[in-house]
Amino acid sequence: MRKRKGYYTIGVVAKMYDIHPQTLRLYEREGLLKPSRTEGNTRLYSDKDLERLEFILALTRELGVNLAGVDIILNMKEQMEEMQKQIDQLIEFIQNELSRVQKEGNINTLMKVQKAKVICLSDIINEKREKLKESN
């Protein structure tokens, strides 16, 4: 990835990546890229757009992925990034809670609460099976 700063027009981006401007328009029509627009409706590609374009080009050129596959991969990538953010927030919350509880000296209270909240799926399934056997 090149070090850049700013916004780039479609012609500049096409030259930078050796692709036809129509390819960039196609990527936009397919929802793969979403460049911003000026008041005159000129497409402007940000550094983030260029990173996404580089990922798209790697998938299509190096791995032979078609545009439908690229769309699926990009959506999955975005979902994974969102889940990672949520996991990071959860870890931070747990660390803060553990720190708070340790300062208060109530570690046993925390353990009791956690155990009470745990639901064992196999117990639920076994209960349902038992009820089905009894009704038959």
N, C-alpha and C positions, 0 to 999 in steps of 0.2 A: 504494500500500500504506500502511495506517495504522500508526503507531507504537503498539506494544502491549507488554505484559509480562504473562506469566502464562498461566493456563489458563482456558478458557471452556466453559460447558455448551452443550448442543445448542440450547437455546432462545435463548441470547444470540447464538450464532453465526448462527442462522437470522435473527434480527432484524438483525444487523449487515449481512448480505448479501442481505436481502430474499428469502430462499428458505424453503420449507417444511421443517420438521424431517424429514419423510419423505424429502426429497431427500437430506439428509445421511446418513440411514440407508441409502438406496439406494447412495450413493457408497461407503459402508463395505461393504455386501454385495458390491458389484462389485469391491472391493479397491482402489478409487481413493484412499480415505482410511483411515487407521488411527489413530483417536484412542485415547489411553490410557483406562484405566478406573479408577474408584475402587473401594474394597472393596465398596461398595454397587452396583457395576456401572454407575455413571453415566459417560457419555462425557465426556471432557475433551479439548478441542482446544487444542493448543499453538500458539505463534506460527508454528512450522514447518508445522503442519497448515493454518493459515490461509493461509500463502503458497501452499501446494499447492492449497488450495481456490480461491484467487484465480486461479491458473493454469488450473484446471479450468473455472471459470466464464468466463474469457476465451475458452477454446477453444469452449465450448458456446454462449455467448451472442453473442460477437462474430464467431466464425468458423463457427458452425453445425456443429461436429464432434459426431458421436454418441458415446455412451459407449464403444463398442468402439474407435473412433478415438482417444479420449482415453487409453484404456488403452495402446494401442500407442505413442502419442506420449510418454506418461509413462515407459514402459519404455525407449524410445529415448533420452529425455532423461537418465535415470539411467545408461544405458550410456555416453553421451557424457561425462557428468560423471566417471564412473569412468575412462574412457580419458584424459580430460584430467589427472586426478590421476597416472595412470601416466606420461603424457608429461612432466609436470612433474618427477616423480621421476627419469625417465631423463635429462632435461636437467640436473638438479642433479648426478646421478652423472657425466655426461660432463664437466661443468664442473669438478667436483672432480678427476676423473682427469686432465684436461688440465692443471689447475693443478699437480697432483702431479708429472706427467711433466715439465712445464716447469721446475719447481724442481730436479728431478733432472738435467735436461739430456739426457733420453733421448727427444726428440721423434721421432727416426728409428726407434727401436725401436717406438714406438706406431704409426707409420705402417705398418711392416712387418707388425705383428700384425693391424691392421685389414684390410690387403689380403689377407692369408692367409685371413681369415674370410669374405670376400665370395664368394658363390656366384652365378655368372651363370646365370640361368634359361634364357636363350636357348642357352647352351652345352649344358646338359642336354637340352633339347628337340632340338637338332640331333644330339646323340649318339644319342638314342632313334630319331630318324628314320633315321639311317645304319644302325643295327642292324636296323631293320625292313626297309630296302631290301636289306641283305645276306641276311637270312633268306628273303626272297621271291625 
